[in-house]
Amino acid sequence: MVERGRRKADFRLVIVGGRVYVDKYRPAIQTRDVYTQWGILQLLRLYPGSLPDLELLFDCDDRPRVLAKDFPRPNSGPPPLFRYCSDGASLDLVFPDWSFWGWAETNIRPWKNVLEDIKQGNKRRKWKDREPYAYWRGNPNVAPTRGDLLKCNLSDNYDWNARLYTQVYYIDWKAEFKEGPKQSRLEEQCTHKFKIYIQGWAWSVSEKYILACNSMVLYVRSAYHDFFSRGMSPLQHYWPIRDNTKCSSLKYAVEWGNNHSEEAQGIGEAGSRYVFEEMKMEFVYDYMFHLLTEYAKLLRFKPTVPPGAVEVSPETMACHQNGTYKKFMMESLVRSPSDSVPCNLPPAFDPNELRDFWDGNDKSIKRVEAWEDEYWRTHPKPNLGS
């Protein structure tokens, strides 16, 4: 069954006796594969001798590829394919993205370091002193929905309460290697009361950075989820934004937030608290540990090193890197084994509990949409697009 996913994978990774072997099938985007493998090596350093032997296939592209409709029968046998996100129509296995160990191409430091930087950035401007608008900075060229978002920017004709800035990472963020524009730095972007999250080609790594800012996150609805977003709830951790009428939805959200400052600040702080408390790097590793351990239990064969696979270790990987790439590896290196075992895996949700959770989220979204519809019944909407 694992072999059936080979044509969709960038690499095969095998753990045998605590040692890691990689068989690379095709180039991944930038160094996503390198830092993903590096992350697994750090997991083994954190909990040495604890992971069972296993074999997995990993696809580093954005969108899920194992479609549920292609495997309709109970014994259809979908290939287990690991990736960074999935959606309700897919069966891909969701794994933390590479940037937790650093995104060298954009000079974004490993997650543990970024959290500390953003924590300091949050202290520079308190909620009451932040700009009362919705802020977004990013690359609008990766998906039509982002291009559509730019229609909501401030213009001579109308103010949708949004302040949007184009930043093409592979061009603009090169300046960071030369100590370029401060506004490119994540810790310098916690200056507005509201921040917009919008998907890219699929989910976006920007989600965790945006949530960390203590701003009320205006979350444009998306079909995609990463490994942590399914634990969040609308009106508790973020404010839901309609995808098909972004501008009017953003306008209302900012109006509501400025008129209900205490509640809006509370939502922003709850989203940020979720990131700082529930997504500490040790918890990311614990998620990885339990995901891989439970996955290994399902294998019906004894993993062996495939012909052509190359053994990888922190030493061999780091010695082939230089500059920022090597720097981030050293920053994210696990220096010593953990003094404690991984957290206990909680029991699976009862189906009724899970249904209640999703129903509660749906009700919160419908409540916001009803408020928004009522607002626009009494406020004339300009004929300027969505």
C-alpha positions in Angstrom: 0.0 0.0 0.0 2.8 2.4 0.8 4.4 1.8 -2.5 1.3 2.9 -4.3 2.0 6.5 -3.2 5.5 6.6 -4.7 4.5 8.5 -7.9 3.0 11.3 -5.7 6.0 11.6 -3.3 9.2 13.7 -3.2 11.0 11.2 -1.0 10.8 8.0 1.0 12.1 8.1 4.6 12.8 4.9 6.5 13.7 4.6 10.2 15.4 1.3 11.1 17.0 0.8 14.5 16.9 4.6 15.2 18.8 5.4 12.0 17.3 7.4 9.2 17.6 6.7 5.5 16.2 8.8 2.6 15.5 7.8 -1.0 14.9 11.0 -2.9 12.6 10.8 -6.0 12.4 14.4 -7.2 13.4 17.9 -6.2 11.1 19.6 -3.7 10.2 23.3 -3.6 13.2 25.2 -2.2 14.6 23.2 0.8 11.3 22.0 2.2 12.4 18.4 2.0 15.7 19.1 3.7 14.2 20.8 6.7 11.4 18.3 7.0 14.0 15.5 7.2 16.0 17.7 9.6 12.9 18.0 11.9 12.5 14.2 12.0 16.2 13.8 12.9 15.6 16.3 15.8 12.7 14.2 17.0 15.0 11.2 17.2 17.5 13.3 19.2 14.8 14.4 21.6 13.4 11.0 22.2 16.3 8.6 21.3 15.3 4.9 20.9 11.6 5.7 21.3 10.4 5.7 17.7 9.6 2.3 16.1 10.9 1.2 12.8 8.8 2.7 10.0 8.7 3.7 6.4 6.8 6.7 4.9 6.4 8.7 1.8 6.4 12.5 1.8 5.1 15.1 -0.7 6.3 18.6 0.0 3.9 20.4 -2.4 1.1 22.4 -1.0 -2.2 20.7 -2.1 -3.4 17.3 -1.0 -3.3 14.6 -3.6 -4.9 11.4 -2.1 -8.5 12.1 -3.0 -11.1 10.2 -0.9 -13.4 9.8 -4.0 -10.7 7.6 -5.6 -11.0 5.1 -2.7 -14.7 4.8 -2.0 -14.8 1.2 -0.6 -13.8 0.3 3.0 -10.8 -1.8 1.7 -9.8 0.5 -1.1 -6.4 0.9 0.4 -5.4 4.6 -0.1 -1.7 5.1 0.0 -0.5 6.8 3.2 1.1 10.0 2.0 2.5 12.6 4.4 2.2 16.4 3.6 1.7 19.7 5.3 -2.1 20.1 4.9 -5.2 18.4 3.9 -8.9 19.1 3.4 -12.3 17.4 3.8 -12.1 15.7 0.4 -8.6 14.2 0.9 -6.9 11.5 3.0 -3.3 12.9 3.2 -1.6 12.6 6.6 -0.9 16.1 8.0 2.6 16.8 9.3 4.2 20.0 10.7 5.6 22.1 7.9 9.3 22.6 7.3 9.4 26.2 8.6 9.2 25.0 12.2 13.0 24.4 11.7 13.5 27.5 9.6 12.6 28.9 6.2 16.0 29.9 4.9 14.9 31.2 1.6 12.9 34.0 3.3 15.2 34.3 6.3 12.4 33.3 8.7 14.1 31.7 11.8 13.1 28.4 13.4 9.8 28.5 15.2 11.2 28.7 18.8 13.2 31.8 17.8 10.4 33.4 15.9 8.0 33.0 18.8 10.4 34.9 21.1 10.9 37.6 18.4 7.1 38.1 18.0 6.6 38.1 21.8 9.0 41.1 22.0 7.3 42.7 19.0 3.9 42.4 20.7 5.3 44.5 23.6 6.2 47.4 21.4 2.6 48.4 20.7 -0.3 47.7 23.0 -3.7 46.9 21.6 -5.2 50.4 22.3 -2.3 52.0 20.4 -2.5 49.8 17.3 -3.8 50.9 13.9 -7.6 50.3 13.7 -7.5 48.5 10.4 -7.1 45.0 8.9 -3.5 44.4 7.9 -2.1 41.9 5.4 1.3 41.6 3.7 2.1 38.8 1.3 2.4 37.4 -2.2 -1.0 37.9 -4.1 0.3 35.9 -7.1 0.1 32.4 -5.6 -3.7 32.1 -5.7 -6.7 33.8 -7.3 -8.3 34.4 -3.8 -5.3 36.5 -2.8 -5.5 38.5 -6.0 -9.2 39.1 -5.2 -8.2 40.3 -1.7 -6.3 43.2 -3.2 -9.6 44.7 -4.4 -10.3 45.5 -0.7 -7.4 47.9 -0.4 -7.8 51.5 0.4 -8.6 53.5 -2.8 -9.6 57.0 -3.8 -13.2 55.8 -4.0 -13.7 53.8 -0.8 -12.2 52.5 2.4 -12.9 48.8 3.2 -10.9 49.2 6.5 -8.1 47.1 5.0 -4.4 48.0 4.6 -2.8 45.5 2.2 0.8 45.3 1.0 2.3 43.2 -1.7 5.4 41.3 -0.8 6.8 38.6 -3.2 8.9 36.6 -0.8 11.5 35.3 -3.2 12.2 38.9 -4.4 11.5 41.2 -1.5 12.7 39.0 1.3 16.1 38.7 -0.2 16.7 42.1 1.3 16.6 40.5 4.7 19.9 38.9 4.0 21.3 42.4 3.8 19.4 43.7 6.8 16.7 45.2 4.5 13.3 46.7 5.2 12.2 46.2 8.8 8.6 45.8 7.7 9.6 42.4 6.2 10.4 41.1 9.7 7.5 39.2 11.3 8.0 40.9 14.7 7.6 44.3 13.1 4.1 43.4 11.7 2.2 43.4 15.0 1.1 47.0 14.5 -2.6 46.7 13.7 -5.6 45.6 15.8 -6.7 43.2 13.0 -4.6 40.9 10.8 -5.9 38.9 7.8 -5.1 35.3 7.2 -5.8 34.0 3.7 -4.8 30.8 2.1 -2.2 30.6 -0.6 -2.1 27.8 -3.2 -3.5 25.7 -0.3 -2.9 26.5 3.4 -0.2 29.0 4.2 2.7 28.8 6.6 1.9 32.5 7.5 -1.1 31.3 9.6 0.9 30.6 12.8 2.9 33.9 12.5 -0.3 35.9 12.1 -2.0 34.3 15.0 0.9 35.1 17.3 0.5 38.9 17.0 -2.2 39.5 19.6 -4.3 41.0 16.8 -7.8 39.8 16.2 -7.2 37.5 13.2 -9.7 37.9 10.3 -9.6 34.3 8.9 -10.8 34.1 5.3 -12.6 30.8 5.1 -10.5 28.0 3.6 -11.1 24.3 2.8 -7.5 23.5 3.9 -6.3 22.7 7.4 -2.8 22.1 8.9 -2.1 20.0 11.9 -3.0 22.6 14.5 -5.9 24.7 13.0 -8.5 22.1 13.6 -8.3 22.8 17.4 -9.3 26.5 17.0 -12.8 27.9 17.0 -14.4 31.0 15.4 -15.2 33.8 17.8 -12.8 32.3 20.3 -9.5 32.3 18.5 -10.4 34.2 15.3 -13.1 36.0 13.4 -14.5 34.2 10.2 -14.5 36.1 6.9 -16.5 35.1 3.9 -14.3 34.2 0.9 -16.9 35.2 -1.8 -17.5 38.7 -0.4 -14.2 39.5 1.3 -14.3 43.3 1.1 -17.7 43.8 2.8 -17.0 41.0 5.2 -13.7 42.7 6.2 -15.3 46.1 6.5 -17.9 44.8 8.9 -15.4 42.8 11.0 -13.3 45.9 11.6 -16.3 48.0 12.3 -17.5 45.4 14.9 -14.0 45.1 16.4 -13.6 48.8 16.8 -17.0 49.1 18.4 -16.5 46.1 20.7 -12.8 46.7 21.5 -12.7 44.6 24.7 -14.2 41.5 22.9 -12.0 42.0 19.8 -8.9 42.3 22.0 -9.9 39.1 23.8 -10.3 37.2 20.6 -6.8 38.4 19.4 -5.2 37.5 22.7 -6.9 34.0 22.8 -5.6 33.2 19.3 -2.1 34.4 20.3 -2.3 32.4 23.6 -3.2 29.3 21.6 0.0 29.7 19.6 2.3 30.4 22.5 0.9 27.8 24.9 -0.4 25.0 22.7 2.2 25.2 19.9 5.4 25.2 21.9 8.1 23.4 20.0 8.1 20.5 22.5 4.4 20.0 21.7 5.1 20.0 18.0 7.6 17.2 18.6 5.1 15.3 20.7 2.5 15.6 17.9 5.1 14.2 15.5 6.0 11.4 17.9 2.5 10.2 18.4 1.6 10.6 14.7 4.6 8.5 13.6 4.1 5.9 16.4 0.5 5.3 15.6 1.2 5.2 11.9 3.9 2.6 12.4 1.4 0.4 14.3 -0.6 0.1 11.1 2.3 -1.2 8.9 2.0 -4.8 8.0 5.6 -5.4 6.9 9.0 -5.0 8.5 10.7 -1.8 7.3 14.0 -2.3 5.5 16.5 0.1 3.9 15.5 0.4 0.2 18.3 0.1 -2.4 19.7 3.4 -3.3 18.7 5.1 0.0 21.2 7.3 1.8 21.6 7.4 5.5 21.2 10.9 6.9 22.2 12.4 10.2 22.4 15.9 11.7 26.1 15.9 11.1 25.9 14.9 7.4 23.0 17.2 6.7 24.6 20.3 8.4 28.0 19.8 6.8 26.4 20.1 3.3 24.8 23.5 4.2 26.3 26.9 4.6 25.3 30.5 5.4 21.7 31.0 6.6 20.8 27.3 5.8 23.4 26.0 8.2 22.7 28.8 10.8 19.0 27.7 11.1 20.0 24.1 11.5 22.2 25.0 14.3 19.5 27.2 15.9 16.9 24.3 15.7 19.3 21.6 16.7 18.1 19.5 19.7 21.1 19.7 22.1 20.2 16.9 24.4 17.5 14.2 25.0 14.4 15.2 26.8 14.2 14.8 30.5 10.7 13.5 30.2 8.7 11.2 28.0 6.3 12.5 25.4 2.9 13.7 26.6 0.2 11.1 26.9 -1.9 10.7 23.8 -5.5 11.6 24.8 -8.3 9.2 23.9 -10.0 9.7 20.5 -13.0 11.9 20.3 -16.3 10.3 20.8 -18.2 10.8 17.5 -20.9 12.8 19.3 -18.3 15.0 20.9 -16.6 15.7 17.6 -19.9 16.4 15.9 -20.8 18.8 18.7 -17.5 20.6 18.3 -18.0 21.1 14.5 -21.6 22.0 14.9 -20.6 24.7 17.5 -18.1 26.1 15.0 -20.7 26.2 12.2 -23.1 28.0 14.5 -20.5 30.6 15.4 -19.8 31.2 11.7 -23.5 31.5 10.9 -24.0 33.9 13.8 -21.3 36.2 12.4 -22.8 36.0 8.9 -26.2 37.0 10.3 -24.7 40.0 12.1 -22.9 41.0 8.9 -26.1 40.6 6.8 -28.0 42.8 9.2 -25.3 45.4 9.1 -25.4 45.7 5.3 -29.2 45.9 5.3 -28.8 49.3 7.1 -25.6 50.5 5.5 -25.4 51.1 1.7 -22.8 49.0 0.0 -20.8 50.7 -2.7 -20.8 49.2 -6.2 -17.1 48.6 -6.3 -16.7 44.9 -6.6 -17.1 42.2 -3.9 
